[in-house]
Amino acid sequence: MKKLIVLIVATAFVVCATTALATVKIKLGVVTKPGSAQNIVAEKFKQLLEKRSNGRYMVQIFHSHSIGNETQILQQIQMNTVQLGIITGGPFDTFDPIVRVINYPFIFKGYQQVDKILDGPLGAEILKDLEGSGFKGLCFSENGFRNLTNNKRPVKTAADVKGLKIRVMASALHKAIWQALGANPTPMPWPIYTELEQGVIDGQENPLWVMKVYKFYEIQKYMTLTRHVYSPHIDVASLIWWKTLDAKDQQMIQKAMYEAAVYQRKDNRDKNAARLKFLKEKGMQVVEHPDIASFRAKVAGLKDMKLFKEPKVHALLLKVMAATR
């Protein structure tokens, strides 16, 4: 009897030890705080993957720029010190210029067109190309259509932008867009509340959820619904790490991330009307129907700039332009 008890205890110990050894920890980096678009994807992905793998995978989310800004997170993903990231499209263009295509101003007319392109062959072409920079592109989730806020004056036409000091992402394209519009674009890592509050910058441009979650209504008086760029998040894995996984696990992880992205896109879009109402109630003066033609005219020449001269980038831009006419 005593031997039987010892055998049972030993067996239980081995099972527990084996289970512990089998648990794979995944680091996932996002720059934003809980409640933000990136975090919604990350948390849904964590829930799906941990459940479907029966706890074999454990996802640790590093949020609120706790491991660096988005460029730094991408560098860590390249090195496999972080395995996954939900990253705004803009910062990728310092790693792979092909991403500039989906950040091109006024290229998408609406969400249906966005999903058709990004979930289709053209989006797949972008994700595949990222492998050359050490990333496994999994799918696209959503930041949203970007809008301008500032604390100087209402912006009704492109002429009203002249001289405004606007925070932009670390992106050559985003800087070029606001230079073309006559602003003074200032690349600056996230977050930027203090800089806006102190007047270091006059304004910024982001989707509606950002204005609410980061309480920009407290420090920005004017908002213009420019919808000048559709901003995706690109959900990526370290290519070094990805190649260590078997095909079954790759498929499980890819599916969980895509389902999390689709969930977050719907959530984001469903809430936009309420967000706009909230921001108005908080006192923001909103120009809902600016002269978009004047903005389009100012940025029309960007497609001929050096930023898009690389043959594969230029070719893809023309394909996307044709598909979104």
C-alpha positions as CSV (number, residue, x, y, z in Angstrom):
1,M,0.0,0.0,0.0
2,K,2.8,2.3,1.0
3,K,4.6,1.6,-2.3
4,L,1.4,2.3,-4.2
5,I,1.0,5.7,-2.6
6,V,4.6,6.6,-3.4
7,L,4.1,5.5,-7.0
8,I,0.9,7.7,-7.3
9,V,2.6,10.7,-5.8
10,A,5.7,10.3,-8.0
11,T,3.5,9.9,-11.1
12,A,1.5,13.1,-10.2
13,F,4.8,14.9,-9.8
14,V,6.0,13.8,-13.2
15,V,2.7,14.8,-14.8
16,C,2.8,18.3,-13.2
17,A,6.4,18.8,-14.1
18,T,5.8,17.7,-17.7
19,T,2.8,20.1,-17.9
20,A,4.9,23.0,-16.5
21,L,7.7,22.3,-19.0
22,A,5.2,22.1,-21.8
23,T,3.8,25.6,-21.2
24,V,5.1,28.0,-23.8
25,K,5.2,31.7,-22.7
26,I,4.7,34.3,-25.5
27,K,5.6,37.9,-25.1
28,L,3.2,40.3,-26.9
29,G,4.0,44.0,-27.1
30,V,1.6,46.9,-27.6
31,V,2.4,50.6,-27.0
32,T,-1.1,51.6,-25.8
33,K,-2.9,51.2,-22.5
34,P,-5.8,48.8,-21.6
35,G,-9.0,49.7,-23.4
36,S,-7.2,50.8,-26.5
37,A,-7.7,49.3,-30.0
38,Q,-4.4,47.3,-29.9
39,N,-5.1,46.0,-26.4
40,I,-8.5,44.7,-27.4
41,V,-6.9,42.6,-30.1
42,A,-4.2,41.4,-27.8
43,E,-6.6,40.4,-25.0
44,K,-8.9,38.6,-27.4
45,F,-6.0,36.8,-28.9
46,K,-4.7,35.7,-25.5
47,Q,-8.2,34.4,-24.5
48,L,-8.6,32.4,-27.8
49,L,-5.1,31.0,-27.9
50,E,-4.8,30.0,-24.3
51,K,-8.2,28.2,-24.5
52,R,-7.6,26.4,-27.7
53,S,-4.1,25.3,-26.7
54,N,-5.5,24.0,-23.3
55,G,-3.1,26.3,-21.6
56,R,-0.1,25.1,-23.4
57,Y,0.5,28.6,-24.6
58,M,0.5,31.5,-22.1
59,V,0.4,35.0,-23.6
60,Q,2.0,37.8,-21.5
61,I,0.8,41.2,-22.8
62,F,3.3,44.1,-22.3
63,H,1.2,47.3,-22.7
64,S,1.5,51.1,-22.0
65,H,4.9,51.3,-23.8
66,S,6.4,49.3,-20.9
67,I,8.9,47.7,-23.2
68,G,9.4,50.7,-25.5
69,N,7.8,52.6,-28.4
70,E,6.5,50.9,-31.5
71,T,9.8,51.1,-33.3
72,Q,11.6,49.5,-30.3
73,I,9.0,46.8,-30.0
74,L,9.5,45.9,-33.7
75,Q,13.2,45.7,-33.2
76,Q,12.6,43.3,-30.3
77,I,10.3,41.2,-32.4
78,Q,13.0,41.0,-35.1
79,M,15.4,39.6,-32.4
80,N,12.8,37.3,-30.9
81,T,13.1,38.9,-27.5
82,V,9.4,39.6,-28.0
83,Q,7.4,37.1,-30.1
84,L,4.3,39.1,-31.1
85,G,3.2,42.7,-31.6
86,I,0.0,44.7,-32.5
87,I,1.7,47.7,-34.2
88,T,0.4,50.8,-36.0
89,G,1.1,50.7,-39.7
90,G,3.1,53.9,-39.8
91,P,6.3,52.8,-38.0
92,F,6.7,49.8,-40.3
93,D,7.8,52.0,-43.2
94,T,11.3,52.4,-41.7
95,F,11.6,48.5,-41.9
96,D,9.7,47.9,-45.1
97,P,8.6,50.7,-47.5
98,I,5.8,48.5,-49.0
99,V,3.7,49.4,-45.9
100,R,3.5,53.0,-47.2
101,V,0.9,51.8,-49.7
102,I,-1.8,51.2,-47.2
103,N,-1.0,54.5,-45.4
104,Y,-1.4,56.5,-48.6
105,P,-3.8,59.5,-48.1
106,F,-7.4,59.2,-49.1
107,I,-6.9,55.8,-50.9
108,F,-9.8,54.0,-49.1
109,K,-13.3,55.2,-49.4
110,G,-14.8,53.1,-46.6
111,Y,-14.6,50.0,-44.4
112,Q,-15.9,47.6,-46.9
113,Q,-13.2,48.6,-49.3
114,V,-10.6,48.4,-46.5
115,D,-11.6,44.8,-45.7
116,K,-11.7,43.7,-49.3
117,I,-8.1,44.9,-49.9
118,L,-6.4,44.0,-46.6
119,D,-8.0,40.6,-46.3
120,G,-7.4,39.8,-49.9
121,P,-4.4,39.1,-52.2
122,L,-3.1,42.7,-52.0
123,G,-3.0,42.6,-48.2
124,A,-1.4,39.2,-48.3
125,E,1.3,40.6,-50.6
126,I,2.2,43.2,-47.9
127,L,2.2,40.6,-45.1
128,K,4.4,38.3,-47.1
129,D,6.9,41.1,-47.9
130,L,7.5,41.8,-44.2
131,E,9.4,38.5,-44.0
132,G,12.3,40.2,-45.6
133,S,12.5,42.4,-42.5
134,G,12.2,39.5,-40.0
135,F,8.5,39.6,-39.4
136,K,5.8,37.1,-40.0
137,G,2.8,39.2,-41.0
138,L,-0.3,37.5,-39.5
139,C,-3.2,39.9,-40.4
140,F,-4.5,43.4,-40.1
141,S,-6.5,44.8,-37.2
142,E,-7.7,48.4,-37.0
143,N,-6.6,51.7,-35.7
144,G,-9.1,53.5,-37.9
145,F,-9.6,56.5,-40.1
146,R,-7.4,59.3,-38.8
147,N,-8.7,62.8,-38.0
148,L,-7.0,66.1,-37.1
149,T,-7.3,67.9,-33.8
150,N,-5.6,71.1,-32.7
151,N,-5.8,73.8,-30.2
152,K,-5.3,76.9,-32.4
153,R,-8.3,77.2,-34.8
154,P,-11.1,75.3,-36.7
155,V,-9.7,73.6,-39.8
156,K,-12.3,73.7,-42.6
157,T,-10.0,73.6,-45.6
158,A,-6.4,72.5,-46.3
159,A,-5.3,76.2,-46.1
160,D,-6.3,76.3,-42.4
161,V,-3.6,73.7,-41.7
162,K,-0.7,76.1,-42.6
163,G,1.8,76.5,-39.9
164,L,0.2,74.1,-37.4
165,K,2.8,72.0,-35.4
166,I,1.3,68.5,-35.7
167,R,2.6,65.4,-34.0
168,V,3.2,62.5,-36.4
169,M,4.4,59.0,-36.0
170,A,7.9,58.0,-36.9
171,S,7.0,57.6,-40.5
172,A,8.5,59.3,-43.5
173,L,5.2,59.1,-45.3
174,H,3.1,60.7,-42.5
175,K,5.7,63.5,-42.3
176,A,5.5,64.0,-46.0
177,I,1.7,64.2,-45.9
178,W,1.6,67.0,-43.4
179,Q,4.5,68.9,-45.1
180,A,2.4,68.8,-48.3
181,L,-0.6,70.2,-46.4
182,G,1.5,73.1,-45.1
183,A,1.9,72.0,-41.5
184,N,5.0,71.6,-39.4
185,P,5.0,67.8,-38.8
186,T,6.9,66.8,-35.7
187,P,7.7,63.0,-35.2
188,M,7.1,62.1,-31.6
189,P,6.7,58.8,-29.7
190,W,3.6,57.9,-27.9
191,P,2.1,59.1,-25.5
192,I,1.7,62.8,-26.2
193,Y,-0.8,64.2,-23.7
194,T,1.8,66.3,-21.8
195,E,3.2,67.7,-25.0
196,L,-0.3,68.8,-26.2
197,E,-1.1,70.2,-22.7
198,Q,2.0,72.2,-22.6
199,G,1.7,73.5,-26.1
200,V,4.9,71.9,-27.4
201,I,2.8,70.8,-30.3
202,D,-0.5,72.4,-31.6
203,G,-2.3,69.2,-32.5
204,Q,-2.2,65.6,-33.6
205,E,-4.1,63.2,-35.9
206,N,-5.6,59.9,-34.8
207,P,-8.8,57.9,-35.0
208,L,-11.8,58.8,-32.7
209,W,-11.1,56.1,-30.1
210,V,-7.7,57.8,-29.3
211,M,-9.4,61.1,-28.6
212,K,-11.7,59.5,-26.1
213,V,-9.4,56.9,-24.4
214,Y,-6.5,59.4,-24.0
215,K,-8.8,62.3,-23.0
216,F,-7.7,64.7,-25.7
217,Y,-10.9,66.5,-25.4
218,E,-9.4,68.0,-22.2
219,I,-6.6,69.7,-24.1
220,Q,-7.7,69.9,-27.7
221,K,-10.5,72.3,-28.7
222,Y,-10.9,71.7,-32.4
223,M,-11.4,68.5,-34.4
224,T,-11.8,68.0,-38.1
225,L,-13.1,64.8,-39.6
226,T,-10.5,64.6,-42.3
227,R,-10.3,60.8,-42.5
228,H,-7.1,61.5,-44.4
229,V,-5.5,58.1,-43.8
230,Y,-6.9,54.7,-42.9
231,S,-4.6,53.4,-40.3
232,P,-4.3,49.7,-39.8
233,H,-2.5,47.8,-37.1
234,I,-0.3,45.1,-38.5
235,D,-0.3,42.0,-36.3
236,V,3.1,40.4,-36.6
237,A,5.2,37.6,-35.1
238,S,9.0,37.2,-34.9
239,L,10.0,35.2,-38.0
240,I,12.8,33.6,-36.0
241,W,10.2,32.3,-33.5
242,W,7.6,31.4,-36.1
243,K,10.0,29.0,-37.9
244,T,10.4,27.0,-34.7
245,L,6.7,26.2,-34.5
246,D,5.1,23.2,-36.2
247,A,2.5,23.7,-38.9
248,K,-0.4,22.9,-36.6
249,D,0.6,25.5,-34.0
250,Q,1.2,28.1,-36.7
251,Q,-2.3,27.5,-38.0
252,M,-3.8,27.8,-34.5
253,I,-1.9,31.0,-33.7
254,Q,-2.7,32.6,-37.1
255,K,-6.4,31.7,-36.8
256,A,-6.6,33.1,-33.3
257,M,-5.0,36.4,-34.3
258,Y,-7.2,36.8,-37.3
259,E,-10.4,36.1,-35.3
260,A,-9.2,38.6,-32.7
261,A,-8.6,41.2,-35.4
262,V,-12.1,40.7,-36.9
263,Y,-13.6,41.0,-33.5
264,Q,-11.8,44.2,-32.8
265,R,-12.6,45.8,-36.1
266,K,-16.3,45.4,-35.6
267,D,-16.0,46.6,-32.0
268,N,-14.2,49.7,-33.2
269,R,-16.6,50.6,-35.9
270,D,-19.7,50.0,-33.8
271,K,-18.5,52.5,-31.2
272,N,-17.5,55.4,-33.5
273,A,-20.9,57.2,-33.5
274,A,-21.1,57.2,-29.7
275,R,-17.5,58.4,-29.5
276,L,-18.2,61.4,-31.7
277,K,-21.3,62.3,-29.7
278,F,-19.2,62.0,-26.5
279,L,-16.5,64.3,-27.8
280,K,-19.0,66.9,-28.8
281,E,-20.6,66.7,-25.4
282,K,-17.2,67.2,-23.8
283,G,-16.9,70.5,-25.7
284,M,-14.8,69.7,-28.8
285,Q,-15.8,71.9,-31.7
286,V,-16.1,69.4,-34.6
287,V,-15.9,70.3,-38.3
288,E,-17.8,67.3,-39.7
289,H,-17.7,68.2,-43.4
290,P,-14.4,69.9,-44.3
291,D,-13.4,70.7,-47.9
292,I,-11.8,67.3,-48.6
293,A,-11.1,68.2,-52.2
294,S,-8.7,70.9,-51.0
295,F,-6.8,68.3,-48.9
296,R,-6.7,65.8,-51.8
297,A,-5.3,68.4,-54.1
298,K,-2.4,69.2,-51.8
299,V,-1.3,65.5,-51.4
300,A,-2.0,64.4,-55.0
301,G,1.7,64.4,-55.9
302,L,2.8,62.1,-53.2
303,K,2.6,59.0,-55.5
304,D,5.4,60.4,-57.6
305,M,7.7,61.1,-54.6
306,K,10.9,59.1,-53.8
307,L,9.0,57.4,-51.1
308,F,7.1,55.3,-53.7
309,K,9.9,55.0,-56.3
310,E,11.0,51.5,-55.3
311,P,9.5,49.2,-58.1
312,K,7.7,46.8,-55.9
313,V,6.2,49.6,-53.8
314,H,5.2,51.7,-56.8
315,A,3.6,48.6,-58.5
316,L,1.6,47.7,-55.4
317,L,0.4,51.3,-55.0
318,L,-0.9,51.3,-58.6
319,K,-2.7,48.0,-57.9
320,V,-4.4,49.3,-54.8
321,M,-5.3,52.6,-56.5
322,A,-6.9,50.7,-59.3
323,A,-8.8,48.4,-56.9
324,T,-10.1,51.4,-54.8
325,R,-11.3,53.6,-57.6
